[in-house]
Amino acid sequence: MKTYLVGGSVRDEILGLPVTDHDHVVVGSSPDEMIRLGYRPVGKDFPVFLHPQSQEQYALARTERKVSRGYKGFEVYASPEVTLQEDLARRDLTINSLAKDQDGTIIDPFGGLSDLEAGLLRHISPAFTEDPVRVLRTARFAARFGFRIAPETLALMSEMVHNGEVDALVPERVWQEFARGLMEQRPSRMFYALRECSALVRIMPEVDALFGVPQPAQHHPEIDTGVHVMSVIDHAASRNYSLPVRFASLTHDLGKGTTPPEEWPRHIGHEARSVKLVKNLCERIRVPNEARDLALLVARYHGDVHRAAELRPVTIANMLQVVDAYRKPERFEEFLQACSCDFHGRPGYVEKPYPQAERLRDAFDAARSVDAGAIATELTKTISDPTRLPGAINSRVSEARIAEIKTRLA
């Protein structure tokens, strides 16, 4: 029985990156022996065990055989006879096929070290095409490391798109990979890689449709809507914003992809169209509620936020109510962050001030200074009809908030 560190932990250590999780492969053992040694079995699809002390994962060396479509369509074979090289050969990319033995020696049967040095994402074998998730993973690694994809690997990714293999991806796994890609330092690289192999139009057609759609040059020097959205998500990443903010930044302009060409470069009413498209996208790939709800608000109201200096106090008060700022102030801040990313995600705008956000923060601070409880107590003493009380309280609180906003912004 021999154990080896494998995969991402070896790769990241070589790159000098922080290593948080360690995965191990066990060669020459069996499930019965692992259990006898105190390891706890946790794997459902193949033999994986937790170390009795460290709780790190130890998987028995295994091979896989494709038996049906999708990333779960594999038959797994694990036995003491499976070698380390056979186990490494089933992995996706050469940079993920590295192993390290207990003496610290690196085992590199497929040229992963040279590809790390060259900044290259290259598949190990034609078996790469058997798992559609590898299309998303490779694009995500492009975003994480800034590596280029080898032409032959990109060709295989395109083949997987054209033969329908990516259509077998399950929604939850699609969201998982996109979410991880959005949290990388340059998430735009993931989307550009997926466009290059024609996968984006199959997986996120709403985003793919934005490329080539022009916007008014006086407001958008980059002109192309898709290029703009890529700059927006990269700006969100540069500010280390949360996943919901990055997803909202990605989807805020989806409606521009449905503007009739004869109306270009204007996009009147794109906010309402964006809301519908965001709903459909979130339902299709099972986006969590937190990210979905923020994306819907940003899609609908980012134009109003950009015009904050022109909005009347009553309009601002209504917006604060609709976005549920009083009950969810943290989400309201994320809402403003996403709108600021839309502003800054343009050539020449990165360092420009965005006073609209500060104006709305001031308005919110003024509005929530209103003591709704005191107003309710006062009206309870003066209104005898209980059916009229809730409406009267809401009306009085709203009036007070508008007055406070007007005073603060005067």
SESERO-888291 format. One record per residue (C-alpha): residue number from 0; x negated, y negated, z. Coordinates in nm, 2 decimals. Example, Ala and Ser with C-alpha at 12.3 -4.5 7.8 and 13.67 -1.06 7.14 Angstrom:
BEGIN
  nr      u      v      w
   0  -1.23   0.45   0.78
   1  -1.37   0.11   0.71
This chain:
BEGIN
  nr      u      v      w
   0   0.00   0.00   0.00
   1  -0.14  -0.34  -0.11
   2   0.01  -0.68  -0.08
   3  -0.05  -0.99  -0.30
   4   0.06  -1.35  -0.29
   5   0.23  -1.42  -0.62
   6   0.41  -1.68  -0.83
   7   0.47  -2.04  -0.74
   8   0.28  -2.04  -0.41
   9  -0.04  -1.94  -0.59
  10   0.02  -2.18  -0.88
  11   0.09  -2.48  -0.65
  12  -0.21  -2.40  -0.43
  13  -0.44  -2.41  -0.74
  14  -0.28  -2.74  -0.85
  15  -0.34  -2.89  -0.50
  16   0.04  -2.92  -0.43
  17   0.21  -2.86  -0.10
  18   0.31  -2.49  -0.06
  19   0.62  -2.43   0.15
  20   0.73  -2.08   0.06
  21   0.51  -1.77   0.01
  22   0.63  -1.48  -0.20
  23   0.45  -1.14  -0.18
  24   0.45  -0.84  -0.40
  25   0.39  -0.50  -0.24
  26   0.22  -0.23  -0.46
  27   0.22   0.14  -0.37
  28   0.51   0.14  -0.12
  29   0.87   0.25  -0.10
  30   1.18   0.11   0.08
  31   1.16   0.38   0.34
  32   0.80   0.30   0.42
  33   0.88  -0.08   0.44
  34   1.16  -0.02   0.69
  35   0.94   0.22   0.89
  36   0.68  -0.06   0.92
  37   0.94  -0.30   1.06
  38   1.03  -0.50   0.74
  39   1.40  -0.60   0.72
  40   1.57  -0.53   0.38
  41   1.75  -0.83   0.23
  42   1.75  -0.78  -0.14
  43   2.08  -0.70  -0.32
  44   1.96  -0.65  -0.68
  45   1.61  -0.52  -0.60
  46   1.40  -0.42  -0.30
  47   1.31  -0.74  -0.10
  48   1.21  -0.74   0.26
  49   1.14  -0.99   0.54
  50   0.81  -0.96   0.73
  51   0.88  -0.87   1.09
  52   0.67  -1.16   1.22
  53   0.64  -1.43   0.96
  54   0.98  -1.37   0.80
  55   0.82  -1.43   0.46
  56   0.96  -1.23   0.16
  57   0.79  -0.91   0.04
  58   0.92  -0.76  -0.28
  59   0.83  -0.41  -0.40
  60   0.65  -0.42  -0.74
  61   0.91  -0.36  -1.01
  62   0.99  -0.36  -1.38
  63   1.31  -0.47  -1.55
  64   1.49  -0.36  -1.86
  65   1.76  -0.57  -2.04
  66   2.09  -0.39  -2.05
  67   2.35  -0.67  -2.11
  68   2.37  -1.04  -2.17
  69   2.31  -1.30  -1.91
  70   2.05  -1.34  -1.63
  71   2.21  -1.06  -1.43
  72   2.20  -0.81  -1.72
  73   1.89  -0.62  -1.60
  74   1.82  -0.27  -1.48
  75   1.55  -0.28  -1.21
  76   1.30  -0.01  -1.15
  77   1.09  -0.02  -0.84
  78   0.85   0.26  -0.72
  79   0.51   0.31  -0.57
  80   0.38   0.38  -0.93
  81   0.46   0.03  -1.06
  82   0.13  -0.17  -1.09
  83   0.07  -0.53  -1.01
  84   0.01  -0.62  -1.37
  85   0.34  -0.45  -1.47
  86   0.52  -0.66  -1.21
  87   0.35  -0.98  -1.32
  88   0.43  -0.90  -1.69
  89   0.81  -0.94  -1.62
  90   0.77  -1.30  -1.52
  91   0.86  -1.59  -1.74
  92   0.55  -1.81  -1.78
  93   0.18  -1.75  -1.76
  94   0.14  -2.01  -1.48
  95   0.39  -1.81  -1.28
  96   0.21  -1.48  -1.33
  97  -0.08  -1.55  -1.10
  98  -0.15  -1.34  -0.79
  99  -0.40  -1.36  -0.50
 100  -0.52  -1.06  -0.30
 101  -0.59  -1.05   0.07
 102  -0.96  -1.15   0.00
 103  -0.85  -1.46  -0.18
 104  -0.94  -1.34  -0.53
 105  -0.71  -1.47  -0.81
 106  -0.57  -1.21  -1.04
 107  -0.48  -1.36  -1.38
 108  -0.39  -1.10  -1.64
 109  -0.22  -1.34  -1.88
 110  -0.43  -1.66  -1.89
 111  -0.23  -1.86  -1.64
 112  -0.54  -2.04  -1.51
 113  -0.64  -2.17  -1.85
 114  -0.28  -2.28  -1.92
 115  -0.27  -2.47  -1.59
 116  -0.59  -2.65  -1.68
 117  -0.45  -2.73  -2.03
 118  -0.11  -2.84  -1.89
 119   0.07  -2.58  -2.10
 120   0.40  -2.39  -2.04
 121   0.36  -2.06  -2.23
 122   0.57  -1.74  -2.22
 123   0.41  -1.41  -2.13
 124   0.58  -1.18  -2.37
 125   0.88  -1.16  -2.61
 126   1.08  -1.04  -2.31
 127   1.11  -1.41  -2.22
 128   1.42  -1.42  -2.44
 129   1.60  -1.17  -2.22
 130   1.69  -1.42  -1.95
 131   1.87  -1.74  -2.05
 132   1.78  -1.91  -1.72
 133   1.43  -1.93  -1.85
 134   1.53  -2.20  -2.10
 135   1.64  -2.42  -1.81
 136   1.34  -2.32  -1.59
 137   1.09  -2.40  -1.85
 138   1.25  -2.74  -1.92
 139   1.25  -2.80  -1.54
 140   0.88  -2.72  -1.51
 141   0.82  -2.97  -1.79
 142   0.98  -3.23  -1.57
 143   0.80  -3.12  -1.26
 144   0.45  -3.09  -1.39
 145   0.45  -3.31  -1.70
 146   0.32  -3.01  -1.90
 147   0.40  -2.96  -2.27
 148   0.58  -2.65  -2.39
 149   0.38  -2.43  -2.62
 150   0.52  -2.43  -2.98
 151   0.57  -2.05  -2.98
 152   0.76  -2.07  -2.65
 153   0.98  -2.36  -2.77
 154   1.06  -2.14  -3.08
 155   1.17  -1.86  -2.85
 156   1.39  -2.11  -2.65
 157   1.55  -2.22  -2.98
 158   1.61  -1.86  -3.07
 159   1.79  -1.80  -2.74
 160   2.01  -2.10  -2.81
 161   2.10  -2.00  -3.17
 162   2.17  -1.63  -3.09
 163   2.41  -1.74  -2.81
 164   2.21  -1.61  -2.52
 165   2.24  -1.94  -2.33
 166   2.61  -1.92  -2.36
 167   2.60  -1.64  -2.10
 168   2.47  -1.87  -1.83
 169   2.70  -1.89  -1.53
 170   2.81  -2.24  -1.42
 171   2.66  -2.21  -1.07
 172   2.32  -2.13  -1.20
 173   2.34  -2.41  -1.46
 174   2.41  -2.66  -1.18
 175   2.13  -2.52  -0.96
 176   1.87  -2.56  -1.23
 177   1.99  -2.91  -1.34
 178   2.00  -3.02  -0.97
 179   1.64  -2.91  -0.92
 180   1.54  -3.07  -1.24
 181   1.70  -3.40  -1.15
 182   1.50  -3.40  -0.82
 183   1.17  -3.38  -1.00
 184   0.95  -3.69  -1.05
 185   1.03  -3.73  -1.42
 186   1.37  -3.57  -1.47
 187   1.40  -3.71  -1.82
 188   1.14  -3.46  -1.94
 189   1.39  -3.17  -1.87
 190   1.66  -3.32  -2.08
 191   1.42  -3.41  -2.37
 192   1.29  -3.05  -2.36
 193   1.64  -2.91  -2.37
 194   1.72  -3.14  -2.67
 195   1.41  -3.02  -2.85
 196   1.53  -2.66  -2.84
 197   1.90  -2.76  -2.91
 198   2.01  -2.63  -2.57
 199   2.14  -2.96  -2.43
 200   2.42  -2.98  -2.68
 201   2.54  -2.63  -2.58
 202   2.51  -2.68  -2.20
 203   2.57  -3.06  -2.15
 204   2.72  -3.18  -2.48
 205   2.85  -3.50  -2.31
 206   2.49  -3.60  -2.24
 207   2.35  -3.49  -2.57
 208   2.62  -3.70  -2.75
 209   2.46  -4.02  -2.61
 210   2.15  -4.00  -2.81
 211   2.16  -4.20  -3.13
 212   2.45  -4.41  -3.00
 213   2.35  -4.78  -3.02
 214   2.42  -5.05  -2.76
 215   2.40  -5.43  -2.79
 216   2.03  -5.52  -2.82
 217   2.07  -5.84  -2.61
 218   2.17  -5.63  -2.31
 219   1.99  -5.31  -2.39
 220   1.65  -5.36  -2.56
 221   1.61  -4.98  -2.59
 222   1.94  -4.98  -2.79
 223   1.98  -4.60  -2.79
 224   2.22  -4.49  -2.51
 225   2.06  -4.16  -2.45
 226   1.72  -4.32  -2.41
 227   1.87  -4.57  -2.17
 228   2.02  -4.29  -1.95
 229   1.69  -4.11  -1.94
 230   1.53  -4.43  -1.82
 231   1.80  -4.47  -1.55
 232   1.74  -4.12  -1.41
 233   1.37  -4.17  -1.41
 234   1.41  -4.50  -1.22
 235   1.63  -4.32  -0.96
 236   1.36  -4.06  -0.92
 237   1.09  -4.33  -0.88
 238   1.29  -4.47  -0.59
 239   1.33  -4.12  -0.44
 240   1.71  -4.15  -0.44
 241   1.94  -3.86  -0.35
 242   2.07  -3.60  -0.59
 243   2.42  -3.75  -0.60
 244   2.27  -4.09  -0.70
 245   2.06  -3.92  -0.97
 246   2.36  -3.73  -1.10
 247   2.57  -4.04  -1.11
 248   2.29  -4.22  -1.29
 249   2.29  -3.94  -1.55
 250   2.67  -3.95  -1.61
 251   2.76  -4.31  -1.57
 252   2.78  -4.39  -1.95
 253   2.92  -4.06  -2.08
 254   3.21  -4.25  -2.24
 255   2.98  -4.43  -2.48
 256   2.93  -4.10  -2.66
 257   3.29  -4.10  -2.76
 258   3.31  -4.46  -2.90
 259   3.41  -4.45  -3.27
 260   3.11  -4.55  -3.48
 261   3.30  -4.83  -3.64
 262   3.31  -5.00  -3.30
 263   2.93  -4.98  -3.23
 264   2.74  -5.13  -3.07
 265   3.02  -5.24  -2.84
 266   3.18  -4.98  -2.61
 267   3.50  -5.14  -2.48
 268   3.68  -4.91  -2.23
 269   3.39  -4.67  -2.20
 270   3.43  -4.66  -1.82
 271   3.77  -4.49  -1.83
 272   3.65  -4.25  -2.09
 273   3.34  -4.17  -1.88
 274   3.56  -4.08  -1.58
 275   3.75  -3.82  -1.79
 276   3.42  -3.67  -1.92
 277   3.26  -3.66  -1.58
 278   3.56  -3.47  -1.44
 279   3.54  -3.22  -1.72
 280   3.16  -3.17  -1.68
 281   3.18  -3.13  -1.30
 282   3.45  -2.88  -1.33
 283   3.27  -2.68  -1.60
 284   2.94  -2.64  -1.42
 285   3.08  -2.65  -1.06
 286   2.92  -2.97  -0.94
 287   2.95  -3.01  -0.56
 288   3.22  -3.25  -0.44
 289   2.96  -3.50  -0.30
 290   2.79  -3.55  -0.63
 291   3.11  -3.54  -0.83
 292   3.29  -3.80  -0.63
 293   3.00  -4.05  -0.64
 294   2.96  -3.99  -1.02
 295   3.33  -4.07  -1.07
 296   3.31  -4.39  -0.88
 297   2.99  -4.51  -1.06
 298   3.14  -4.42  -1.40
 299   3.45  -4.62  -1.33
 300   3.31  -4.93  -1.15
 301   2.95  -4.99  -1.25
 302   3.06  -5.25  -1.50
 303   3.25  -5.44  -1.22
 304   2.94  -5.42  -1.00
 305   2.72  -5.58  -1.27
 306   2.98  -5.86  -1.28
 307   2.99  -5.91  -0.91
 308   2.91  -6.28  -0.93
 309   3.22  -6.33  -1.13
 310   3.46  -6.12  -0.92
 311   3.72  -6.29  -0.70
 312   3.72  -6.20  -0.33
 313   4.05  -6.01  -0.37
 314   3.90  -5.80  -0.65
 315   3.59  -5.72  -0.44
 316   3.82  -5.63  -0.14
 317   4.02  -5.40  -0.37
 318   3.70  -5.23  -0.49
 319   3.58  -5.17  -0.14
 320   3.91  -5.01  -0.06
 321   3.91  -4.79  -0.36
 322   3.55  -4.66  -0.32
 323   3.64  -4.59   0.05
 324   3.35  -4.80   0.17
 325   3.49  -4.84   0.52
 326   3.51  -4.46   0.59
 327   3.20  -4.37   0.39
 328   2.95  -4.66   0.42
 329   2.66  -4.43   0.33
 330   2.82  -4.33   0.00
 331   2.89  -4.70  -0.07
 332   2.52  -4.76  -0.04
 333   2.45  -4.47  -0.28
 334   2.71  -4.63  -0.51
 335   2.52  -4.95  -0.52
 336   2.19  -4.76  -0.57
 337   2.32  -4.59  -0.88
 338   2.45  -4.91  -1.02
 339   2.11  -5.08  -0.96
 340   1.94  -4.79  -1.15
 341   2.17  -4.86  -1.45
 342   2.05  -5.22  -1.43
 343   1.68  -5.14  -1.39
 344   1.67  -4.86  -1.64
 345   1.59  -5.09  -1.93
 346   1.27  -5.22  -2.08
 347   1.16  -5.53  -1.90
 348   1.42  -5.49  -1.62
 349   1.24  -5.27  -1.37
 350   1.10  -5.55  -1.16
 351   1.39  -5.79  -1.21
 352   1.61  -5.88  -0.91
 353   1.96  -5.73  -0.89
 354   2.15  -5.98  -0.67
 355   2.48  -5.81  -0.75
 356   2.41  -5.53  -0.51
 357   2.32  -5.77  -0.23
 358   2.63  -5.98  -0.29
 359   2.85  -5.67  -0.25
 360   2.66  -5.56   0.06
 361   2.73  -5.91   0.21
 362   3.09  -5.88   0.11
 363   3.12  -5.54   0.27
 364   2.95  -5.66   0.59
 365   3.20  -5.95   0.61
 366   3.50  -5.73   0.54
 367   3.42  -5.47   0.80
 368   3.38  -5.74   1.07
 369   3.76  -5.76   1.07
 370   3.90  -5.59   1.38
 371   4.18  -5.38   1.24
 372   4.26  -5.24   1.58
 373   4.32  -5.58   1.72
 374   4.55  -5.68   1.43
 375   4.74  -5.35   1.48
 376   4.78  -5.42   1.86
 377   4.90  -5.78   1.79
 378   5.16  -5.67   1.53
 379   5.29  -5.39   1.75
 380   5.40  -5.65   2.00
 381   5.58  -5.87   1.74
 382   5.74  -5.62   1.50
 383   6.02  -5.42   1.65
 384   6.10  -5.20   1.34
 385   5.84  -4.91   1.34
 386   5.90  -4.84   0.97
 387   5.77  -5.19   0.88
 388   5.46  -5.17   1.10
 389   5.22  -4.97   0.88
 390   5.28  -5.19   0.58
 391   5.25  -5.51   0.79
 392   4.92  -5.39   0.94
 393   4.77  -5.30   0.60
 394   4.88  -5.63   0.45
 395   4.74  -5.84   0.74
 396   4.41  -5.64   0.75
 397   4.37  -5.69   0.38
 398   4.43  -6.06   0.40
 399   4.18  -6.10   0.68
 400   3.92  -5.90   0.49
 401   3.97  -6.12   0.18
 402   3.93  -6.43   0.39
 403   3.61  -6.31   0.54
 404   3.47  -6.22   0.20
 405   3.56  -6.56   0.07
 406   3.39  -6.73   0.35
 407   3.08  -6.52   0.34
 408   3.03  -6.56  -0.04
 409   3.12  -6.93  -0.06
